[in-house]
Amino acid sequence: MAGSLYVAGTTAYATVFAVDPGPADTVVISGAAGGAGSLAVQLARRRGATVIGLASEPNHAWLTAHGVVPVEYGNGMAERIRQASDGNVDAFIDTFGGGYVELAVELGVRPERINTIRDWQAAAKIRARTYGEGSAACAVVLGELARLAARGELEVKIARTYPLEQVRDAFRELERRHTHGKIVLRP
């Protein structure tokens, strides 16, 4: 768990910091069941925001159990988000890429409340944020994340572990982009 907390945890922390959600905000997070996304939804909820998590149906129970409103991605997603948010989305965190920055704009989110860790071109076009791991990679943030995890207030979901000699298999699974949590390599 500790190995995944550094990259995924500091990335999630930076994405939430970038959009600065509060109790009056509704935040949409793409890739909500993935490594960084699963932590970002929890961190945004800790700040009191209403969180809508975009994920496949098999991940909806986990999201619901963490206080997140699950929404299936794919065709008709914008309308499903509008229904889930009563038409009001204040911030958008994209951990997946591939059109989510444009979706955030379509939903009426201001560029300064959009953050992506994958689609830098789209972010540059509208001047959205691109805060990721490097923006929060420090001992203070890592210490806070570790304390939250140790107290059971932050679940670091491990999708699967692989021995180092199976690194190719791990990357194949990662490339499918449908893991629930982080893929971990063991030395």
PyMOL commands that set and color helices and strands:
alter all, ss='L'
color gray80, all
select helices_A, chain A and resi 2-19+35-46+57-65+77-85+100-106+111-113+120-126+133-136+139-150+164-175
alter helices_A, ss='H'
color red, helices_A
select strands_A, chain A and resi 26-30+50-54+69-71+91-94+114-116+158-163+182-186
alter strands_A, ss='S'
color yellow, strands_A
deselect
rebuild
show_as cartoon
